[in-house]
Amino acid sequence: MIDSTTQQNSALVEESVAAAASLNDQAKQLRDLVARVPPAVTFHSFFKPASAGFFHFYVWFFRFGMTTQNIVVML
């Protein structure tokens, strides 16, 4: 009875270790993938200096899928 319980526990530990290693590998792959994708909006891209003018305002709206018609309505 005790031997079978010990064997079951040992098997569960081995499965847990394998699952943790697999999860660790998947997390590393996800980290590497996310690191290659540039952020859509950063603090500096959101708050452009006033001297940048209308051009940066226009580019900022296109980053969010806005169209020229949306910009005219919002102005």
N, C-alpha and C positions, 0 to 999 in steps of 0.2 A: 504494500500500500504506500509506504513512504517512498520507496524507490520509484514507483510510477509517478507519484506527484513531483518528485525531484526531476525526473526526466521531462515531464510536461513543462515544468518551470524553466528548465534549461532550454527546451525547444522554443518557448515563448521569448526568452531572453535573446536567443539567436535571431529570431524573426524581428524582434524590436531593433536589434543592432543593424540588421540588413535594411530595415525600413528607414532608420535614421540616416544611414549612409546614403541611401537612394535619395532621400529628401534633401540632404546636404548637397549632393551633386545637382539636383534640380534647382536648388536655390542659387548655386553658383552659376549655372547656365542662365537663369533669369537675370541675375545681377549683371552678367556680361552682356546680355541682350539689351537690357535697359540702359546700360552705360553707353551703348552705341547710338541711342536715339537722343537727339538734342531736345531740350525742353522747348515747348511751344512758346511759353511766355516766362521770361525771367524778370526780376525786379527792374533791371536796367532797360530791357526792351519795352516794358510797360510804361515806365516814366521817362520818356524821351525829353531831352532839354528843349526849352521853348525855342531856341534858335534853330532847331531842326526843321521847323515849319510844317507846312501842310503835307509834304511828302511822307514823313514818318506817321502822321495821323492816318493817311490813306493806306499805307502798308500795314499799320496796326489793325485796321478794320478788315483787310483782306486775310490776315492770319486767322481771323475768327469766322471766315466764310461770308462776310458781308459783301454786298454788291454796291455798285455806284448808286443805284436807286436808294438803297438803305441809307447811305451816307448823306445824300441830298435831303431825305426826309428828316434825318436826325439833326441836320444843321438848321 
